[in-house]
Structures are given as structure tokens and as C-alpha cells.
Amino acid sequence: MNELVTRVADAVGIDAALAEKAIGMMLGFLQREAADGPVARMIESIPGASELVAQYNGEGTGGGGLLGGLMSAIGGGGVMGLGQQLMSEGLGMGEITGLAKETMAVAREHAGADVVDEVVASVPGLSQFV
């Protein structure tokens, strides 16, 4: 188990398998939505992050059932769409916020605050969660 998953699971109080999937989904979302250069530098700098993105990037994307399709159609994707996907995995809002904050704290340690701040600033609505 990599340091990121263990640290987030412990901080948020969820099991490691759920933390691994949620982090992969969140980083995959950032890879798709954030500014390309900074997000690539951030993901590459965190040990194990690229593998999590590769494994879970497809989770919940493009589908989401009828509700997911409707939310995308009316512009409810983005951060809120990610929140819906994470909730469908069994996470509550407090856990999602904890997951985001702890993941970004680890990212700051590995990639530096400037890179992470660029990533956060490039995704509308993300700053309120991290």
C-alpha cells in the first residue's frame, strides 16, 4: 500500500481500498479538468499517484446512469459531478472534504505549494473543498 493511500485512509477514517479508489477517481478528475502542465507535474511527483489514476481514472466517467447524464447535460459535472461519484462509493461530504484536503497536503509536500495552487485555481469550484 502506498504512503498516499495509507495516510488518507488514516486521516479520513475509511478503509484503504475505498481510499485508493477515491484518490484515483479524484486525481483522474484533476487530470481531465485541471491545467495540463501543473496537474501532470503534481501527479508525477506523488509516489504511486500515476498508477492510481491509471487504475481508477475510468471509474464513473461517461456514465453515471440517468442522473449522471442529466447532471452533465445541465452543467452539473465538474466538482459536483465528482462529489456525486464519490458519494455513490459510500463517502459522505465530510469524508470527501477530508480526502481532498489530505490528498492536496500530500501533493504540496511532493510537488510544492505553487504547483498545487495552480492545479486548484484551474478547476472551478475546487478551492472550496481543499
Secondary structure, DSSP 8 states (H G I E B T S, - for coil): --HHHHHHHHHHT--HHHHHHHHHHHHHHHHHHS-HHHHHHHHHHSTTHHHHHHHHTTTTSS--HHHHHHHHHTT--HHHHHHHHHHHTT--HHHHHHHHHHHHHHHHHHH-HHHHHHHHHTSTTGGGT-
